[in-house]
Amino acid sequence: MFHSATSIEPLREAIRPFYLRFVYFPLRPSSRPPEFTRCWQVPHEFEGHAPSLQIPPPHPSLPDVLLLPMTDWHHRIQRTQRLAIALARLGRRCFLLNPHLGREYTAAPWRRRPPALAQLDERLFEIHAPLRTEPVFHHRLLTTGESRAVADALHWALQRAGAQRLDIVCALPTWQECALDLRERWKALLAYDCHDWLAGFRNLAPAIVAAEPESLQAADLAIFSASSLMAEFRQALPALENRSFLLRNGVPDWPPAPASRPSAPVAGYLGALEDWFWTEAVAEAARALPGVRFLLAGHAAPSVRRALSGLSNVEFPGEIPPEETPAMLAQFRVGLIPFQGPLGPYTDPLKIYEYFHHGLPVVTSPLAELDRFGALVRQASSAAGFAQAVREALEEDDPSLEEARRAEARAATWRRRAEQLNQLLIEFRQRSGLPLS
């Protein structure tokens, strides 16, 4: 849970870099986040060192895109990362900030740690911007000096790559001051991507949540993943009316899924299992359906594991690498989205499109964004109702419904979402009088 600014967090931040490097990680090597190692396993170069990357030139008519994300590429591939992949396939070069701000470096903060540019794919890059303070990016907003230092690192990397024009997509208020700095330096277009109800995340600092309206107002273009999110902020900020657009989540361009669902009774979930996971509903369904395997794939919070630990037909296979996701989904006969709490009303779940790609009937808690799918989704407001909906979904045998779900997924690929975003960025550059090339 987040510690407020009046707690011991400033002291913890001062001690953390030293304690983790010289005490905690040496005693418990497995506790060092694997993404801190993975990020250095791709080709990279440091500022001041001899260039070593083979960087293609910018697109002749489309600006590069700098993405300031809510999560780390090497931890979990989510919306920002999916959009970057798809935009790169459209020809744009995309640069993502590594959000750990030096925590991923093995060297201690008092050592010289230059910024780094890493190459994830031909047109996909990651930028490391180490700060001496190493703040956790979701614990607090950056100071003006920290924002300037991050902007300097990003500016160096963009110059090293030969960038000429720039669009910026910011997905968290932590990066706002840095984004405004770079907009000025590069005469860039700034878009803010509002893809979650931030107040629903307990580990996100209240100051970051409170700063989101300012980030939306400062942007040239506001993008929303859910119609309910857009409506909420449009009502609060009427000036967004003519520069806010809906860009829902999507599904990767996976090969076609198996033509029919498996016959084995498996109800599955794929994603993070945090405090918003409706354990009571899943427990009720598991008890009511002892012959059904409940396969809950993803990082599971201890509270979720404890709540479901006594159920022999509930399994936790852990995090699934992105390339193995289709194979995992192919084991499901039913897809689950048991969300609760304040996130639900504002969520357009990525996993709905991934389940639909496989034709799966989906059982969810009440999620207003999914009302548009009608009979393709079963929504339940009580634990007993959820269990009954799972039973009905397992028994469903209607090829027309399966095909309707697959059709929804085909219309919602990340490539299509990136094409929409690409067009919006072009349109708003033209509105703002910014050149494309």
C-alpha positions in Angstrom: 0.0 0.0 0.0 1.2 3.6 -0.7 2.8 5.5 2.2 1.6 9.1 2.3 4.0 12.1 2.2 3.5 12.6 5.9 4.9 9.1 6.6 8.5 7.8 6.5 8.6 7.6 2.7 11.2 10.4 2.3 13.5 8.5 4.7 12.8 5.2 3.0 13.6 6.8 -0.4 17.0 8.1 0.9 18.0 4.7 2.3 16.4 2.4 -0.4 19.2 2.6 -3.0 21.9 1.6 -0.5 19.9 -1.0 1.4 18.7 -2.8 -1.6 22.1 -3.0 -3.4 24.3 -3.8 -0.4 21.9 -5.6 2.0 18.6 -6.9 0.7 19.5 -8.1 -2.8 22.9 -9.8 -1.7 21.0 -11.7 1.0 18.0 -12.5 -1.3 19.2 -12.4 -4.9 15.9 -13.8 -6.2 14.2 -10.7 -4.9 15.9 -8.4 -7.4 13.2 -7.7 -10.0 14.0 -9.7 -13.1 13.2 -6.6 -15.3 16.3 -4.9 -13.8 18.4 -7.6 -15.5 16.3 -8.1 -18.7 16.6 -4.5 -19.7 20.4 -4.8 -20.2 20.1 -8.0 -22.2 19.3 -6.1 -25.4 21.8 -4.1 -27.4 22.4 -0.7 -25.7 24.9 2.1 -25.6 25.7 4.8 -23.0 26.0 8.5 -23.4 29.7 9.4 -23.9 30.6 5.9 -25.2 31.3 4.9 -28.8 28.1 4.4 -30.8 27.2 0.8 -31.3 23.6 0.6 -32.3 22.4 0.2 -35.9 19.6 2.8 -35.9 17.4 3.2 -38.9 16.6 6.7 -40.1 13.3 8.4 -39.1 10.2 7.9 -41.3 10.4 10.4 -44.1 6.9 11.9 -43.3 6.0 10.7 -39.8 7.5 12.0 -36.6 9.1 9.7 -34.1 7.0 8.9 -31.0 8.2 9.2 -27.4 6.1 7.2 -25.0 6.2 7.9 -21.2 4.5 4.8 -19.7 2.8 3.6 -16.6 4.7 0.3 -16.5 8.1 -1.2 -17.6 8.5 -3.0 -20.9 10.4 -5.8 -19.3 7.9 -6.3 -16.5 4.6 -6.5 -18.4 3.5 -5.7 -22.0 0.4 -3.5 -21.7 -1.4 -0.8 -23.6 1.5 1.6 -24.0 3.9 -1.1 -25.1 1.3 -2.6 -27.5 0.7 0.7 -29.1 4.5 1.3 -29.5 4.9 -2.1 -31.2 2.0 -1.4 -33.6 3.1 2.2 -34.4 6.6 0.8 -35.1 5.1 -1.6 -37.6 3.5 1.4 -39.3 6.9 2.9 -39.8 7.3 5.2 -36.9 10.3 4.9 -34.6 9.1 4.6 -31.0 11.1 5.4 -27.9 9.9 4.3 -24.4 11.2 5.7 -21.1 12.3 3.0 -18.7 10.4 4.2 -15.6 12.8 3.0 -12.9 15.0 6.1 -13.1 18.2 4.4 -12.1 17.0 1.6 -9.9 17.7 -0.8 -12.8 21.4 0.1 -12.8 23.8 -2.1 -10.9 26.1 0.8 -10.1 25.2 2.8 -6.9 23.8 6.3 -7.3 27.0 8.1 -6.3 28.8 6.5 -9.2 28.8 8.0 -12.7 25.8 6.5 -14.5 25.2 8.0 -17.9 21.8 7.7 -19.7 21.5 4.8 -22.0 19.7 4.0 -25.3 18.6 0.4 -25.8 17.3 -1.2 -29.0 14.3 -3.5 -28.4 13.5 -4.1 -32.1 14.4 -2.4 -35.4 12.3 0.6 -34.7 11.6 0.2 -31.0 13.9 1.8 -28.4 14.1 2.2 -24.6 15.8 5.1 -22.9 17.3 4.9 -19.4 17.3 8.1 -17.4 19.0 7.5 -14.0 18.5 9.9 -11.2 20.6 10.1 -8.1 17.5 9.9 -5.9 16.0 6.9 -7.7 12.4 7.7 -6.9 9.8 5.0 -7.4 7.8 6.4 -10.2 4.4 5.7 -8.7 5.3 6.9 -5.2 5.5 10.6 -5.9 5.7 13.3 -8.5 9.1 14.3 -9.7 10.7 17.6 -8.6 11.4 20.2 -11.2 15.1 19.4 -11.1 14.4 15.6 -11.5 12.0 16.3 -14.4 14.7 18.4 -16.1 17.3 15.7 -15.7 15.0 13.0 -17.2 14.2 15.4 -20.1 17.9 15.9 -20.6 18.5 12.1 -20.9 15.6 11.7 -23.3 16.8 14.7 -25.3 20.3 13.1 -25.6 18.9 9.8 -26.8 16.6 11.3 -29.3 19.4 13.4 -30.7 21.7 10.3 -30.8 19.0 8.5 -32.9 18.8 11.5 -35.3 15.3 12.4 -34.5 13.9 15.4 -36.4 10.2 15.6 -35.4 8.5 14.3 -32.3 5.1 13.3 -31.0 4.9 12.6 -27.2 2.4 10.2 -25.7 2.3 10.5 -21.9 0.5 7.9 -19.8 1.1 9.0 -16.2 1.2 12.4 -14.5 4.6 11.6 -13.0 6.1 12.6 -16.4 4.0 15.7 -17.0 6.7 18.3 -16.3 9.3 16.4 -18.3 6.8 16.1 -21.2 6.1 19.8 -21.2 9.8 20.5 -21.3 10.4 18.3 -24.3 7.3 19.6 -26.1 9.0 23.0 -25.9 12.5 21.8 -26.9 11.2 19.8 -29.9 8.1 21.8 -30.8 6.4 18.5 -30.3 2.7 17.4 -30.2 1.8 16.2 -26.7 -1.0 13.6 -26.2 -2.1 12.3 -22.9 -3.3 8.7 -22.8 -5.8 8.2 -19.9 -6.2 4.4 -19.8 -7.1 3.7 -16.2 -9.0 5.2 -13.3 -5.9 6.1 -11.3 -7.7 6.5 -8.0 -8.4 2.7 -8.1 -4.7 1.9 -7.6 -3.8 1.7 -4.0 0.0 1.9 -4.7 -0.3 5.1 -6.6 0.5 8.3 -4.7 -2.6 10.6 -4.2 -0.5 13.5 -5.6 -0.1 11.6 -8.9 -3.8 10.9 -9.0 -4.7 14.5 -8.3 -2.3 15.7 -11.0 -4.1 13.9 -13.9 -6.7 16.7 -14.7 -3.8 19.1 -15.1 -2.0 16.6 -17.4 -5.1 16.3 -19.5 -5.6 20.0 -19.7 -2.0 20.6 -20.7 -2.0 18.1 -23.5 -2.8 19.0 -27.1 -4.8 15.8 -27.5 -6.5 13.6 -24.8 -7.0 9.9 -25.5 -9.2 7.6 -23.4 -9.4 3.9 -23.3 -13.0 3.8 -22.1 -16.1 5.9 -22.8 -16.9 6.1 -19.1 -13.4 7.6 -18.5 -13.9 10.1 -21.2 -17.3 11.1 -20.0 -16.1 11.6 -16.5 -13.3 13.9 -17.4 -15.2 15.7 -20.1 -17.8 16.6 -17.5 -15.1 17.8 -15.1 -13.1 19.6 -17.8 -15.4 20.9 -20.5 -12.4 22.3 -22.5 -11.5 18.7 -23.4 -14.7 18.3 -25.6 -13.0 19.1 -28.9 -9.7 17.4 -28.3 -10.5 14.2 -26.6 -11.1 10.9 -28.4 -11.9 7.3 -27.6 -9.2 4.7 -28.4 -10.1 1.4 -26.8 -7.8 -1.4 -25.9 -7.1 -4.2 -28.4 -5.6 -7.6 -29.1 -2.3 -8.5 -30.7 -2.2 -9.6 -34.3 -2.0 -13.3 -33.3 -2.4 -16.1 -35.8 -6.0 -17.5 -35.9 -7.0 -19.4 -32.8 -8.2 -23.0 -32.8 -11.5 -23.3 -34.6 -13.3 -24.7 -31.6 -13.1 -24.3 -27.8 -11.5 -27.1 -25.8 -14.0 -29.5 -24.3 -12.1 -29.7 -20.9 -13.9 -27.7 -18.2 -11.4 -24.9 -17.6 -12.4 -21.4 -16.5 -9.4 -19.1 -16.9 -8.1 -15.7 -16.1 -5.0 -14.1 -17.5 -3.7 -10.9 -16.0 -2.6 -9.3 -12.7 -4.4 -10.6 -9.6 -4.4 -7.6 -7.3 -6.8 -6.2 -4.7 -9.4 -5.5 -7.4 -9.7 -9.3 -8.1 -13.1 -10.5 -6.9 -11.9 -13.5 -4.9 -15.3 -14.2 -3.3 -16.9 -14.8 -6.7 -14.2 -17.1 -7.9 -14.2 -19.0 -4.6 -18.0 -19.4 -4.8 -17.7 -20.7 -8.4 -14.9 -23.1 -7.5 -16.9 -24.6 -4.6 -20.0 -24.9 -6.7 -18.1 -26.5 -9.6 -15.6 -28.9 -8.1 -15.0 -30.6 -11.4 -13.9 -27.4 -13.1 -10.2 -26.2 -13.2 -9.9 -22.5 -12.4 -6.6 -21.4 -14.0 -5.6 -18.0 -12.7 -2.5 -16.9 -14.6 -0.5 -13.9 -13.7 1.2 -12.3 -10.7 -1.0 -13.0 -7.7 -1.0 -10.7 -4.7 -0.6 -12.6 -1.4 -4.1 -11.6 -0.3 -5.6 -13.3 -3.5 -3.6 -16.5 -2.9 -4.7 -16.6 0.7 -8.4 -16.2 -0.1 -8.3 -19.1 -2.6 -5.6 -21.3 -1.1 -8.0 -23.9 0.3 -9.6 -24.8 -3.1 -7.9 -27.7 -4.8 -9.4 -26.8 -8.2 -7.8 -23.3 -8.2 -4.4 -23.1 -9.8 -1.9 -20.3 -10.0 0.6 -20.9 -12.9 2.2 -17.5 -12.4 3.2 -14.9 -15.0 2.9 -16.0 -18.6 5.4 -14.5 -21.1 3.6 -12.6 -23.9 4.7 -15.2 -26.6 3.0 -18.0 -24.5 -0.3 -16.1 -24.0 -2.1 -17.6 -27.0 -1.2 -21.2 -25.9 -2.5 -20.5 -22.4 -5.7 -19.0 -23.7 -6.2 -22.0 -25.9 -6.6 -24.1 -22.7 -9.6 -22.1 -21.5 -13.2 -23.0 -22.3 -14.4 -19.8 -20.5 -12.7 -16.5 -19.8 -13.1 -14.7 -16.5 -13.0 -11.0 -15.6 -13.8 -10.8 -11.9 -13.1 -7.2 -11.1 -14.4 -5.3 -8.1 -13.9 -1.8 -6.6 -13.5 1.6 -8.2 -11.6 0.4 -11.3 -14.6 -1.5 -12.7 -16.8 1.2 -13.9 -14.0 2.8 -15.9 -12.3 -0.3 -17.3 -12.1 -1.5 -20.9 -10.3 -4.8 -20.1 -7.5 -5.8 -22.5 -8.4 -9.4 -21.8 -11.9 -9.2 -23.2 -10.4 -8.9 -26.7 -7.9 -11.7 -26.0 -10.7 -14.0 -24.9 -12.8 -13.0 -27.9 -9.9 -13.9 -30.2 -10.4 -17.5 -29.0 -14.2 -17.3 -29.2 -14.5 -17.7 -25.5 -17.7 -16.9 -23.6 -16.8 -14.4 -20.9 -18.1 -14.1 -17.3 -17.5 -10.8 -15.6 -18.5 -8.7 -12.7 -20.7 -5.7 -13.8 -18.6 -3.7 -16.2 -20.4 -0.9 -18.0 -17.9 -0.8 -20.8 -18.9 -4.4 -21.8 -22.6 -3.7 -22.0 -22.2 -3.1 -25.7 -21.3 -6.8 -26.3 -24.8 -8.0 -25.1 -25.1 -11.8 -25.1 -21.4 -12.3 -25.9 -20.6 -11.6 -22.2 -22.3 -12.8 -19.0 -22.2 -10.2 -16.2 -23.0 -11.2 -12.6 -23.4 -8.9 -9.6 -23.3 -11.5 -6.9 -20.9 -14.4 -6.1 -23.7 -16.9 -6.5 -24.7 -15.3 -9.8 -21.1 -15.5 -11.0 -20.9 -19.2 -10.2 -24.1 -19.8 -12.2 -22.9 -17.7 -15.1 -19.7 -19.8 -15.2 -21.8 -23.0 -15.3 -23.8 -21.6 -18.2 -20.8 -20.4 -20.1 -19.1 -23.8 -19.8 -22.2 -25.4 -21.2 -22.6 -22.9 -24.1 -22.4 -24.6 -27.5 -23.3 -21.9 -30.1 -20.9 -21.5 -33.0 -22.6 -18.3 -34.0 -21.7 -16.7 -30.7 -18.1 -17.9 -30.9 -17.8 -16.4 -34.4 -19.4 -13.1 -33.3 -16.7 -12.9 -30.6 -13.9 -13.6 -33.0 -15.3 -10.9 -35.3 -15.1 -8.4 -32.5 -11.5 -9.3 -31.9 -10.6 -9.0 -35.6 -12.0 -5.5 -35.5 -10.0 -4.6 -32.4 -6.4 -5.5 -33.2 -3.6 -3.2 -31.9 -2.7 -2.5 -35.5 -6.1 -1.0 -36.0 -5.8 1.0 -32.7 -2.4 2.2 -33.8 -3.8 3.3 -37.2 -6.4 5.3 -35.3 -3.8 6.9 -33.1 -1.5 7.5 -36.0 -4.3 9.4 -37.8 -5.1 11.4 -34.7 -1.5 12.5 -34.2 -1.3 13.6 -37.8 -4.6 15.5 -37.6 -3.6 17.3 -34.4 -0.2 18.2 -35.7 -1.9 19.8 -38.6 -4.4 21.6 -36.3 -1.5 22.9 -34.3 0.5 24.1 -37.3 3.3 21.6 -36.6 5.1 20.1 -39.6 5.0 16.4 -40.3 8.4 16.3 -42.0 
